[in-house]
Amino acid sequence: MGLNVAKLRSETPGVAHRVHLNNAGAGLMPQTVLDAMVGYLTREAEIGGYEAAGEAADALDGVYDSVARLLGAERDEIALAENATVAWQLAFYALDFQPGDRILTARAEYAANYVAFLQVAKRTGAVIEVVPDDGDGVFDPEALERMIDGRVKLIAITWVPTNGGLRNPAAAVGRIARRHGVTYLLDACQAVGQMPTRVEELGCDILTATGRKFLRGPRGTGFLYVRRELLRTLEPPMLDHFAAPWVAPDRYELREDARRFETWENNYAARLGLGRAIDYALDLGLEAIESRCRTLSTSLRAGLQAIPGVSLHDLGPDPASIVTFTVGGRDPDALKARLAQSGYNVSVSRPSSTLLDARARQLPVVLRASPHYYNTEDELSRFVEAVSAIA
Ligand SMILES: *Cc1c(COP(=O)(O)O)cnc(C)c1O
């Protein structure tokens, strides 16, 4: 079940121009994703936006089935959003916090999520507590279990953070959340498209993810999963007449399905691109994708590790395909620019994106190289040589 890398590269226009190691930022779209979007936009221009949506109604509807298949969920548990942040916010702000309610989170939590915790804590008197990690810097489920009591309203963690390969034990957290009947919100942005993401195995009640990263979909796409039983109890913080049809002058009726978290107007071209990207990943198989990502990122780490002056910063025994490093006292932004001139796309990760983790580890700005299955060993060795030459 190995991947045909040559074929997959021939289906990826971007690989002809760059060595793209910024899949944690935005993966290169395959041609088929581009075709779905450009084809749709062309129809909007040719016959009109409403008319194009009518013509593509089945395909647009099928995007929900694609997301549901990806997650092992039901289509009525899925909402589409313009990004993962909005999907996360809509679900989080629908929860009803009382003074003293506890929100348990992880040290490597994403900045957007933590800022929302802070706002809700300020407004409601809920308290935020960070679950300690084990000796390896990985979220510690046993510590979580010890912290649970009747005041824990929410467990909200990031599976794979933006600032490194750390893979938090999302499924172990889910088992604890289920056992104690605590709502569990999982940010799967860097995991989805890179590894199997099955909500039943993860045990999460809410999951959010983005289309643009390892899924290789377009920017400005995201989705939300809410488990059906929880969904019925959640009223979104903002509503329109799509989420809740206006059925009488003094009354609206909330939709039954997760699309109560959507609004009326949408970027349909982007939605089709997202659906196509998901189908593409499912056709390849997430196990095969994960395995190749593991091989490539392991080899990249080994190559970088061997360069004098390079330090790696990824945590945990089995890191995901996000490789963070620094090069002796060199400025990461300048290095990123130098590498870009030579055709290598990487990004930098700043302490403010995962502030608690960065402070705990005294992390500076780090370079972030995130290979995907369509990268090659040859690209990685050339990249390592380029870093070595600069170092
Ligand atoms: C990128 C990212 C997000 C935000 O996703 P958007 O689609 O840009 O809103 C959230 N959480 C994590 C961990 C991310 O890496």
The ligand as an ORCA input file, in Angstrom:
! r2SCAN-3c Opt
* xyz 0 1
  C      -3.678     26.433     11.651
  C      -4.225     26.069     12.979
  C      -5.467     26.554     13.385
  C      -6.269     27.549     12.592
  O      -6.795     27.046     11.398
  P      -7.494     28.101     10.392
  O      -8.163     27.288      9.357
  O      -6.398     28.959      9.891
  O      -8.442     28.906     11.194
  C      -5.961     26.139     14.600
  N      -5.256     25.299     15.388
  C      -4.054     24.817     15.022
  C      -3.341     23.869     15.926
  C      -3.496     25.185     13.819
  O      -2.288     24.730     13.468
*
